Amino acid sequence: MIGEKYDEMNEEVADCVGELTNMISGDARSQLQKVGFDFTAAIPTVFYDIMARRSSGSIFCPC
């Protein structure tokens, strides 16, 4: 987000991905509510090890 290059996953990259995900999901929720969808969503969470965290009802976006 600030123009720096990262070659590996670290806490700073995870925070950035989490913030982007939070902004996108918040806007999507707002737009969907305008057309009649009513739901709640959890705060997006970034996991370093996706395979260990699979569960139903989750959306995974590798990055």
PDB file of N, CA, C and O in Angstrom:
ATOM      1  N   MET A   1       0.820  -1.195   0.000  1.00  0.00           N
ATOM      2  CA  MET A   1       0.000   0.000   0.000  1.00  0.00           C
ATOM      3  C   MET A   1       0.862   1.256   0.000  1.00  0.00           C
ATOM      4  O   MET A   1       0.415   2.324  -0.418  1.00  0.00           O
ATOM      5  N   ILE A   2       2.072   1.124   0.461  1.00  0.00           N
ATOM      6  CA  ILE A   2       2.925   2.308   0.528  1.00  0.00           C
ATOM      7  C   ILE A   2       4.071   2.249  -0.472  1.00  0.00           C
ATOM      8  O   ILE A   2       5.041   2.998  -0.354  1.00  0.00           O
ATOM      9  N   GLY A   3       3.962   1.365  -1.449  1.00  0.00           N
ATOM     10  CA  GLY A   3       4.932   1.279  -2.514  1.00  0.00           C
ATOM     11  C   GLY A   3       6.178   0.475  -2.209  1.00  0.00           C
ATOM     12  O   GLY A   3       7.122   0.476  -2.999  1.00  0.00           O
ATOM     13  N   GLU A   4       6.199  -0.208  -1.083  1.00  0.00           N
ATOM     14  CA  GLU A   4       7.358  -1.034  -0.755  1.00  0.00           C
ATOM     15  C   GLU A   4       7.193  -2.422  -1.359  1.00  0.00           C
ATOM     16  O   GLU A   4       6.075  -2.892  -1.571  1.00  0.00           O
ATOM     17  N   LYS A   5       8.326  -3.074  -1.632  1.00  0.00           N
ATOM     18  CA  LYS A   5       8.304  -4.420  -2.185  1.00  0.00           C
ATOM     19  C   LYS A   5       8.589  -5.431  -1.073  1.00  0.00           C
ATOM     20  O   LYS A   5       9.518  -5.260  -0.284  1.00  0.00           O
ATOM     21  N   TYR A   6       7.770  -6.489  -1.025  1.00  0.00           N
ATOM     22  CA  TYR A   6       7.951  -7.552  -0.041  1.00  0.00           C
ATOM     23  C   TYR A   6       8.106  -8.872  -0.779  1.00  0.00           C
ATOM     24  O   TYR A   6       7.362  -9.150  -1.720  1.00  0.00           O
ATOM     25  N   ASP A   7       9.052  -9.673  -0.364  1.00  0.00           N
ATOM     26  CA  ASP A   7       9.293 -10.963  -0.999  1.00  0.00           C
ATOM     27  C   ASP A   7       8.760 -12.136  -0.192  1.00  0.00           C
ATOM     28  O   ASP A   7       8.783 -13.274  -0.661  1.00  0.00           O
ATOM     29  N   GLU A   8       8.282 -11.870   1.011  1.00  0.00           N
ATOM     30  CA  GLU A   8       7.761 -12.949   1.850  1.00  0.00           C
ATOM     31  C   GLU A   8       6.660 -12.415   2.749  1.00  0.00           C
ATOM     32  O   GLU A   8       6.558 -11.214   2.997  1.00  0.00           O
ATOM     33  N   MET A   9       5.850 -13.327   3.224  1.00  0.00           N
ATOM     34  CA  MET A   9       4.754 -12.971   4.114  1.00  0.00           C
ATOM     35  C   MET A   9       5.309 -12.630   5.482  1.00  0.00           C
ATOM     36  O   MET A   9       6.116 -13.375   6.038  1.00  0.00           O
ATOM     37  N   ASN A  10       4.875 -11.500   6.023  1.00  0.00           N
ATOM     38  CA  ASN A  10       5.236 -11.123   7.378  1.00  0.00           C
ATOM     39  C   ASN A  10       4.047 -10.395   8.008  1.00  0.00           C
ATOM     40  O   ASN A  10       3.002 -10.254   7.373  1.00  0.00           O
ATOM     41  N   GLU A  11       4.197  -9.943   9.220  1.00  0.00           N
ATOM     42  CA  GLU A  11       3.080  -9.319   9.935  1.00  0.00           C
ATOM     43  C   GLU A  11       2.597  -8.048   9.233  1.00  0.00           C
ATOM     44  O   GLU A  11       1.396  -7.778   9.203  1.00  0.00           O
ATOM     45  N   GLU A  12       3.507  -7.281   8.677  1.00  0.00           N
ATOM     46  CA  GLU A  12       3.128  -6.056   7.989  1.00  0.00           C
ATOM     47  C   GLU A  12       2.297  -6.345   6.735  1.00  0.00           C
ATOM     48  O   GLU A  12       1.314  -5.656   6.464  1.00  0.00           O
ATOM     49  N   VAL A  13       2.695  -7.362   5.979  1.00  0.00           N
ATOM     50  CA  VAL A  13       1.947  -7.762   4.783  1.00  0.00           C
ATOM     51  C   VAL A  13       0.570  -8.294   5.197  1.00  0.00           C
ATOM     52  O   VAL A  13      -0.437  -7.962   4.572  1.00  0.00           O
ATOM     53  N   ALA A  14       0.526  -9.105   6.232  1.00  0.00           N
ATOM     54  CA  ALA A  14      -0.751  -9.647   6.720  1.00  0.00           C
ATOM     55  C   ALA A  14      -1.682  -8.522   7.164  1.00  0.00           C
ATOM     56  O   ALA A  14      -2.881  -8.575   6.888  1.00  0.00           O
ATOM     57  N   ASP A  15      -1.159  -7.515   7.838  1.00  0.00           N
ATOM     58  CA  ASP A  15      -1.978  -6.373   8.258  1.00  0.00           C
ATOM     59  C   ASP A  15      -2.538  -5.621   7.057  1.00  0.00           C
ATOM     60  O   ASP A  15      -3.698  -5.208   7.058  1.00  0.00           O
ATOM     61  N   CYS A  16      -1.705  -5.448   6.034  1.00  0.00           N
ATOM     62  CA  CYS A  16      -2.133  -4.756   4.823  1.00  0.00           C
ATOM     63  C   CYS A  16      -3.235  -5.544   4.113  1.00  0.00           C
ATOM     64  O   CYS A  16      -4.252  -4.975   3.716  1.00  0.00           O
ATOM     65  N   VAL A  17      -3.032  -6.839   3.956  1.00  0.00           N
ATOM     66  CA  VAL A  17      -4.035  -7.696   3.316  1.00  0.00           C
ATOM     67  C   VAL A  17      -5.331  -7.669   4.121  1.00  0.00           C
ATOM     68  O   VAL A  17      -6.419  -7.594   3.549  1.00  0.00           O
ATOM     69  N   GLY A  18      -5.218  -7.730   5.440  1.00  0.00           N
ATOM     70  CA  GLY A  18      -6.405  -7.675   6.291  1.00  0.00           C
ATOM     71  C   GLY A  18      -7.161  -6.373   6.148  1.00  0.00           C
ATOM     72  O   GLY A  18      -8.391  -6.375   6.106  1.00  0.00           O
ATOM     73  N   GLU A  19      -6.450  -5.265   6.074  1.00  0.00           N
ATOM     74  CA  GLU A  19      -7.104  -3.967   5.922  1.00  0.00           C
ATOM     75  C   GLU A  19      -7.793  -3.845   4.568  1.00  0.00           C
ATOM     76  O   GLU A  19      -8.918  -3.353   4.487  1.00  0.00           O
ATOM     77  N   LEU A  20      -7.126  -4.288   3.507  1.00  0.00           N
ATOM     78  CA  LEU A  20      -7.762  -4.269   2.182  1.00  0.00           C
ATOM     79  C   LEU A  20      -9.011  -5.145   2.162  1.00  0.00           C
ATOM     80  O   LEU A  20     -10.041  -4.754   1.612  1.00  0.00           O
ATOM     81  N   THR A  21      -8.917  -6.321   2.757  1.00  0.00           N
ATOM     82  CA  THR A  21     -10.058  -7.228   2.816  1.00  0.00           C
ATOM     83  C   THR A  21     -11.204  -6.603   3.605  1.00  0.00           C
ATOM     84  O   THR A  21     -12.366  -6.732   3.220  1.00  0.00           O
ATOM     85  N   ASN A  22     -10.885  -5.934   4.695  1.00  0.00           N
ATOM     86  CA  ASN A  22     -11.897  -5.276   5.516  1.00  0.00           C
ATOM     87  C   ASN A  22     -12.602  -4.171   4.721  1.00  0.00           C
ATOM     88  O   ASN A  22     -13.824  -4.039   4.794  1.00  0.00           O
ATOM     89  N   MET A  23     -11.844  -3.385   3.970  1.00  0.00           N
ATOM     90  CA  MET A  23     -12.450  -2.314   3.174  1.00  0.00           C
ATOM     91  C   MET A  23     -13.344  -2.881   2.074  1.00  0.00           C
ATOM     92  O   MET A  23     -14.450  -2.387   1.856  1.00  0.00           O
ATOM     93  N   ILE A  24     -12.870  -3.914   1.384  1.00  0.00           N
ATOM     94  CA  ILE A  24     -13.652  -4.514   0.301  1.00  0.00           C
ATOM     95  C   ILE A  24     -14.919  -5.172   0.835  1.00  0.00           C
ATOM     96  O   ILE A  24     -16.000  -4.977   0.279  1.00  0.00           O
ATOM     97  N   SER A  25     -14.794  -5.955   1.913  1.00  0.00           N
ATOM     98  CA  SER A  25     -15.974  -6.641   2.442  1.00  0.00           C
ATOM     99  C   SER A  25     -16.972  -5.655   3.040  1.00  0.00           C
ATOM    100  O   SER A  25     -18.182  -5.865   2.953  1.00  0.00           O
ATOM    101  N   GLY A  26     -16.476  -4.591   3.642  1.00  0.00           N
ATOM    102  CA  GLY A  26     -17.384  -3.575   4.195  1.00  0.00           C
ATOM    103  C   GLY A  26     -18.194  -2.899   3.110  1.00  0.00           C
ATOM    104  O   GLY A  26     -19.399  -2.698   3.265  1.00  0.00           O
ATOM    105  N   ASP A  27     -17.543  -2.546   2.013  1.00  0.00           N
ATOM    106  CA  ASP A  27     -18.255  -1.914   0.910  1.00  0.00           C
ATOM    107  C   ASP A  27     -19.226  -2.895   0.250  1.00  0.00           C
ATOM    108  O   ASP A  27     -20.347  -2.526  -0.099  1.00  0.00           O
ATOM    109  N   ALA A  28     -18.786  -4.148   0.083  1.00  0.00           N
ATOM    110  CA  ALA A  28     -19.676  -5.154  -0.505  1.00  0.00           C
ATOM    111  C   ALA A  28     -20.917  -5.344   0.358  1.00  0.00           C
ATOM    112  O   ALA A  28     -22.028  -5.416  -0.167  1.00  0.00           O
ATOM    113  N   ARG A  29     -20.743  -5.426   1.677  1.00  0.00           N
ATOM    114  CA  ARG A  29     -21.891  -5.565   2.583  1.00  0.00           C
ATOM    115  C   ARG A  29     -22.840  -4.384   2.433  1.00  0.00           C
ATOM    116  O   ARG A  29     -24.057  -4.562   2.375  1.00  0.00           O
ATOM    117  N   SER A  30     -22.286  -3.188   2.371  1.00  0.00           N
ATOM    118  CA  SER A  30     -23.107  -1.985   2.235  1.00  0.00           C
ATOM    119  C   SER A  30     -23.900  -2.005   0.933  1.00  0.00           C
ATOM    120  O   SER A  30     -25.094  -1.705   0.928  1.00  0.00           O
ATOM    121  N   GLN A  31     -23.241  -2.357  -0.170  1.00  0.00           N
ATOM    122  CA  GLN A  31     -23.919  -2.398  -1.467  1.00  0.00           C
ATOM    123  C   GLN A  31     -24.984  -3.492  -1.512  1.00  0.00           C
ATOM    124  O   GLN A  31     -26.062  -3.283  -2.069  1.00  0.00           O
ATOM    125  N   LEU A  32     -24.694  -4.647  -0.934  1.00  0.00           N
ATOM    126  CA  LEU A  32     -25.666  -5.740  -0.924  1.00  0.00           C
ATOM    127  C   LEU A  32     -26.877  -5.412  -0.058  1.00  0.00           C
ATOM    128  O   LEU A  32     -27.995  -5.818  -0.376  1.00  0.00           O
ATOM    129  N   GLN A  33     -26.662  -4.680   1.035  1.00  0.00           N
ATOM    130  CA  GLN A  33     -27.797  -4.286   1.873  1.00  0.00           C
ATOM    131  C   GLN A  33     -28.725  -3.337   1.135  1.00  0.00           C
ATOM    132  O   GLN A  33     -29.933  -3.346   1.370  1.00  0.00           O
ATOM    133  N   LYS A  34     -28.177  -2.519   0.246  1.00  0.00           N
ATOM    134  CA  LYS A  34     -28.995  -1.590  -0.535  1.00  0.00           C
ATOM    135  C   LYS A  34     -29.957  -2.306  -1.471  1.00  0.00           C
ATOM    136  O   LYS A  34     -30.995  -1.750  -1.830  1.00  0.00           O
ATOM    137  N   VAL A  35     -29.628  -3.534  -1.874  1.00  0.00           N
ATOM    138  CA  VAL A  35     -30.501  -4.278  -2.792  1.00  0.00           C
ATOM    139  C   VAL A  35     -31.263  -5.393  -2.082  1.00  0.00           C
ATOM    140  O   VAL A  35     -31.801  -6.293  -2.727  1.00  0.00           O
ATOM    141  N   GLY A  36     -31.309  -5.331  -0.750  1.00  0.00           N
ATOM    142  CA  GLY A  36     -32.186  -6.231  -0.024  1.00  0.00           C
ATOM    143  C   GLY A  36     -31.562  -7.379   0.736  1.00  0.00           C
ATOM    144  O   GLY A  36     -32.277  -8.116   1.414  1.00  0.00           O
ATOM    145  N   PHE A  37     -30.273  -7.558   0.650  1.00  0.00           N
ATOM    146  CA  PHE A  37     -29.631  -8.620   1.426  1.00  0.00           C
ATOM    147  C   PHE A  37     -29.413  -8.137   2.852  1.00  0.00           C
ATOM    148  O   PHE A  37     -28.996  -7.001   3.072  1.00  0.00           O
ATOM    149  N   ASP A  38     -29.695  -8.998   3.810  1.00  0.00           N
ATOM    150  CA  ASP A  38     -29.517  -8.637   5.208  1.00  0.00           C
ATOM    151  C   ASP A  38     -28.713  -9.738   5.892  1.00  0.00           C
ATOM    152  O   ASP A  38     -29.219 -10.842   6.093  1.00  0.00           O
ATOM    153  N   PHE A  39     -27.491  -9.450   6.244  1.00  0.00           N
ATOM    154  CA  PHE A  39     -26.642 -10.444   6.879  1.00  0.00           C
ATOM    155  C   PHE A  39     -25.575  -9.751   7.706  1.00  0.00           C
ATOM    156  O   PHE A  39     -25.358  -8.545   7.588  1.00  0.00           O
ATOM    157  N   THR A  40     -24.928 -10.518   8.528  1.00  0.00           N
ATOM    158  CA  THR A  40     -23.787 -10.010   9.289  1.00  0.00           C
ATOM    159  C   THR A  40     -22.551 -10.768   8.827  1.00  0.00           C
ATOM    160  O   THR A  40     -22.651 -11.881   8.311  1.00  0.00           O
ATOM    161  N   ALA A  41     -21.416 -10.174   9.011  1.00  0.00           N
ATOM    162  CA  ALA A  41     -20.171 -10.804   8.590  1.00  0.00           C
ATOM    163  C   ALA A  41     -19.129 -10.636   9.683  1.00  0.00           C
ATOM    164  O   ALA A  41     -19.148  -9.670  10.446  1.00  0.00           O
ATOM    165  N   ALA A  42     -18.238 -11.583   9.738  1.00  0.00           N
ATOM    166  CA  ALA A  42     -17.148 -11.511  10.704  1.00  0.00           C
ATOM    167  C   ALA A  42     -16.071 -10.561  10.193  1.00  0.00           C
ATOM    168  O   ALA A  42     -16.018 -10.247   9.004  1.00  0.00           O
ATOM    169  N   ILE A  43     -15.229 -10.115  11.088  1.00  0.00           N
ATOM    170  CA  ILE A  43     -14.083  -9.300  10.703  1.00  0.00           C
ATOM    171  C   ILE A  43     -13.125 -10.196   9.926  1.00  0.00           C
ATOM    172  O   ILE A  43     -12.784 -11.281  10.398  1.00  0.00           O
ATOM    173  N   PRO A  44     -12.683  -9.764   8.742  1.00  0.00           N
ATOM    174  CA  PRO A  44     -11.755 -10.593   7.968  1.00  0.00           C
ATOM    175  C   PRO A  44     -10.489 -10.915   8.765  1.00  0.00           C
ATOM    176  O   PRO A  44      -9.975 -10.078   9.507  1.00  0.00           O
ATOM    177  N   THR A  45     -10.010 -12.119   8.598  1.00  0.00           N
ATOM    178  CA  THR A  45      -8.810 -12.575   9.299  1.00  0.00           C
ATOM    179  C   THR A  45      -7.822 -13.123   8.284  1.00  0.00           C
ATOM    180  O   THR A  45      -8.206 -13.834   7.355  1.00  0.00           O
ATOM    181  N   VAL A  46      -6.552 -12.792   8.460  1.00  0.00           N
ATOM    182  CA  VAL A  46      -5.503 -13.274   7.564  1.00  0.00           C
ATOM    183  C   VAL A  46      -4.757 -14.405   8.253  1.00  0.00           C
ATOM    184  O   VAL A  46      -4.269 -14.250   9.373  1.00  0.00           O
ATOM    185  N   PHE A  47      -4.675 -15.549   7.570  1.00  0.00           N
ATOM    186  CA  PHE A  47      -3.941 -16.703   8.091  1.00  0.00           C
ATOM    187  C   PHE A  47      -2.720 -16.942   7.225  1.00  0.00           C
ATOM    188  O   PHE A  47      -2.784 -16.814   6.002  1.00  0.00           O
ATOM    189  N   TYR A  48      -1.624 -17.282   7.845  1.00  0.00           N
ATOM    190  CA  TYR A  48      -0.414 -17.612   7.097  1.00  0.00           C
ATOM    191  C   TYR A  48      -0.512 -19.023   6.524  1.00  0.00           C
ATOM    192  O   TYR A  48       0.045 -19.294   5.460  1.00  0.00           O
ATOM    193  N   ASP A  49      -1.204 -19.915   7.207  1.00  0.00           N
ATOM    194  CA  ASP A  49      -1.289 -21.317   6.800  1.00  0.00           C
ATOM    195  C   ASP A  49      -2.748 -21.652   6.510  1.00  0.00           C
ATOM    196  O   ASP A  49      -3.479 -22.098   7.394  1.00  0.00           O
ATOM    197  N   ILE A  50      -3.165 -21.434   5.268  1.00  0.00           N
ATOM    198  CA  ILE A  50      -4.567 -21.628   4.899  1.00  0.00           C
ATOM    199  C   ILE A  50      -5.011 -23.068   5.089  1.00  0.00           C
ATOM    200  O   ILE A  50      -6.124 -23.306   5.557  1.00  0.00           O
ATOM    201  N   MET A  51      -4.177 -24.029   4.742  1.00  0.00           N
ATOM    202  CA  MET A  51      -4.579 -25.431   4.830  1.00  0.00           C
ATOM    203  C   MET A  51      -4.968 -25.822   6.254  1.00  0.00           C
ATOM    204  O   MET A  51      -5.821 -26.690   6.436  1.00  0.00           O
ATOM    205  N   ALA A  52      -4.375 -25.214   7.246  1.00  0.00           N
ATOM    206  CA  ALA A  52      -4.671 -25.550   8.638  1.00  0.00           C
ATOM    207  C   ALA A  52      -5.959 -24.888   9.121  1.00  0.00           C
ATOM    208  O   ALA A  52      -6.456 -25.241  10.190  1.00  0.00           O
ATOM    209  N   ARG A  53      -6.510 -23.943   8.368  1.00  0.00           N
ATOM    210  CA  ARG A  53      -7.656 -23.162   8.837  1.00  0.00           C
ATOM    211  C   ARG A  53      -8.927 -23.362   8.032  1.00  0.00           C
ATOM    212  O   ARG A  53      -9.875 -22.596   8.204  1.00  0.00           O
ATOM    213  N   ARG A  54      -8.984 -24.348   7.171  1.00  0.00           N
ATOM    214  CA  ARG A  54     -10.176 -24.547   6.341  1.00  0.00           C
ATOM    215  C   ARG A  54     -11.394 -24.855   7.196  1.00  0.00           C
ATOM    216  O   ARG A  54     -11.337 -25.673   8.114  1.00  0.00           O
ATOM    217  N   SER A  55     -12.485 -24.195   6.885  1.00  0.00           N
ATOM    218  CA  SER A  55     -13.742 -24.463   7.559  1.00  0.00           C
ATOM    219  C   SER A  55     -14.884 -24.052   6.636  1.00  0.00           C
ATOM    220  O   SER A  55     -14.673 -23.286   5.696  1.00  0.00           O
ATOM    221  N   SER A  56     -16.059 -24.539   6.888  1.00  0.00           N
ATOM    222  CA  SER A  56     -17.190 -24.175   6.050  1.00  0.00           C
ATOM    223  C   SER A  56     -17.559 -22.722   6.309  1.00  0.00           C
ATOM    224  O   SER A  56     -17.364 -22.206   7.410  1.00  0.00           O
ATOM    225  N   GLY A  57     -18.088 -22.077   5.296  1.00  0.00           N
ATOM    226  CA  GLY A  57     -18.526 -20.698   5.429  1.00  0.00           C
ATOM    227  C   GLY A  57     -17.406 -19.683   5.304  1.00  0.00           C
ATOM    228  O   GLY A  57     -17.618 -18.508   5.603  1.00  0.00           O
ATOM    229  N   SER A  58     -16.232 -20.090   4.877  1.00  0.00           N
ATOM    230  CA  SER A  58     -15.110 -19.182   4.728  1.00  0.00           C
ATOM    231  C   SER A  58     -14.787 -18.973   3.255  1.00  0.00           C
ATOM    232  O   SER A  58     -15.002 -19.862   2.431  1.00  0.00           O
ATOM    233  N   ILE A  59     -14.281 -17.818   2.940  1.00  0.00           N
ATOM    234  CA  ILE A  59     -13.810 -17.524   1.591  1.00  0.00           C
ATOM    235  C   ILE A  59     -12.306 -17.321   1.686  1.00  0.00           C
ATOM    236  O   ILE A  59     -11.824 -16.515   2.482  1.00  0.00           O
ATOM    237  N   PHE A  60     -11.573 -18.060   0.868  1.00  0.00           N
ATOM    238  CA  PHE A  60     -10.117 -17.960   0.872  1.00  0.00           C
ATOM    239  C   PHE A  60      -9.649 -17.270  -0.387  1.00  0.00           C
ATOM    240  O   PHE A  60     -10.063 -17.642  -1.486  1.00  0.00           O
ATOM    241  N   CYS A  61      -8.796 -16.274  -0.250  1.00  0.00           N
ATOM    242  CA  CYS A  61      -8.225 -15.537  -1.380  1.00  0.00           C
ATOM    243  C   CYS A  61      -6.709 -15.555  -1.252  1.00  0.00           C
ATOM    244  O   CYS A  61      -6.135 -14.707  -0.570  1.00  0.00           O
ATOM    245  N   PRO A  62      -6.051 -16.518  -1.905  1.00  0.00           N
ATOM    246  CA  PRO A  62      -4.592 -16.555  -1.826  1.00  0.00           C
ATOM    247  C   PRO A  62      -3.965 -15.291  -2.387  1.00  0.00           C
ATOM    248  O   PRO A  62      -4.437 -14.747  -3.385  1.00  0.00           O
ATOM    249  N   CYS A  63      -2.933 -14.838  -1.763  1.00  0.00           N
ATOM    250  CA  CYS A  63      -2.223 -13.648  -2.276  1.00  0.00           C
ATOM    251  C   CYS A  63      -0.752 -13.742  -1.919  1.00  0.00           C
ATOM    252  O   CYS A  63       0.023 -12.847  -2.255  1.00  0.00           O
TER     253      CYS A  63
END
